[in-house]
Amino acid sequence: MNKLSIEKRAMILTMLVEGSSMRSVSRIADVSINTVTKLLVDAGIVCAEYQNEHLLNIKSKRVQCDEIWSFCYSKEKNVSPEDKGILGHGDVYTWTAIDADTKLAISWLVGRRDYEYAEEFIGDLASRLSDRIQLTSDGYGCYINAVEKMFGGMVDYAMLVKIYGEENKSQKRYSPASFVSSERRVMAGNPDMDYVSTSYVERNNLTMRMGMRRFTRLTNGFSKKIENLAHAVALHFMHYNFVRIHKTLKTSPAMAAGVTNTLWSMNDVVALIDAKEELKDRSRGKYKTRI
């Protein structure tokens, strides 16, 4: 079977995390769209597995949480009646948690914006931390019980509730409602009110929209399958955490957080894919010694 070189596959993955669409990547790299899709799937799987195994015992002090909207298959208003309520048809939210100091993306989850997913997301975040933290979220009510249940009171938690004015109906699609004020609310423990903020995680939302074509608003670059959206998010955070140098930190978030002591490249991500494929081949007996 023909296989693209490590450099070619690294180039394709780099274009994907820099905001290019899959079809534009296939044209520039002169490969089929199926090749790009398969590489995204393979990369997404290994990136999710690697970060799930290594983003543990994170020594964090302050964490910010948020949710970012996208959609799969079609806009929510255009979902057919028989597909209503099925995850992967209509609105999809990605929950994210960012360390305020190292900017490390500690946890994320692709799914619905409801209590079930809030609980799963907060539970995963809590399991990856080594010490008590100060947590800040927006005013979404599902966080309250989820944080109480998953942290068991061992957290200093505050909400930053933002208040917006009336929407400009003539510019509703392009301009958000004007910001009026914000309110800091203590929800658990004793959070330092000077650090109650969601600025870093909201800035990360912009990074996600710029780095993943399927998150760009008002385009046809949306995800057709929720599985591919999840793979794209895993690849994005692998690049963000391990490969990309943060302009403020002058190093990668993973290095700043002590998760790794080396700066990765996309070639290293491709090496993870090859290692997984080799392991599969060995388990199938492809490399057994002939007698």
Stockholm file with secondary structure:
# STOCKHOLM 1.0

chainA/1-291         MNKLSIEKRAMILTMLVEGSSMRSVSRIADVSINTVTKLLVDAGIVCAEYQNEHLLNIKSKRVQCDEIWSFCYSKEKNVSPEDKGILGHGDVYTWTAIDADTKLAISWLVGRRDYEYAEEFIGDLASRLSDRIQLTSDGYGCYINAVEKMFGGMVDYAMLVKIYGEENKSQKRYSPASFVSSERRVMAGNPDMDYVSTSYVERNNLTMRMGMRRFTRLTNGFSKKIENLAHAVALHFMHYNFVRIHKTLKTSPAMAAGVTNTLWSMNDVVALIDAKEELKDRSRGKYKTRI
#=GR chainA/1-291 SS CCCCCHHHHHHHHHHHHTTCCHHHHHHHHTCCHHHHHHHHHHHHHHHHHHHHHHSCSBCCSEEEEEEEEEEESSCGGGCCGGGTTCTTSEEEEEEEEEETTTCCEEEEEEECSSHHHHHHHHHHHHHTBSSCCEEEECSCTHHHHHHHHHHTTCSEEEEEEEEECCCCGGGTTTSCCCEEEEEEEEEESCCCGGGCCCHHHHHHHHHHHHHCGGGCTTSSCCBSSHHHHHHHHHHHHHIIIIISCBTTTTBCHHHHTTSCSSCCCHHHHHHHHHHHHHHHHHHTTTTCCCC
#=GC SS_cons         CCCCCHHHHHHHHHHHHTTCCHHHHHHHHTCCHHHHHHHHHHHHHHHHHHHHHHSCSBCCSEEEEEEEEEEESSCGGGCCGGGTTCTTSEEEEEEEEEETTTCCEEEEEEECSSHHHHHHHHHHHHHTBSSCCEEEECSCTHHHHHHHHHHTTCSEEEEEEEEECCCCGGGTTTSCCCEEEEEEEEEESCCCGGGCCCHHHHHHHHHHHHHCGGGCTTSSCCBSSHHHHHHHHHHHHHIIIIISCBTTTTBCHHHHTTSCSSCCCHHHHHHHHHHHHHHHHHHTTTTCCCC
//
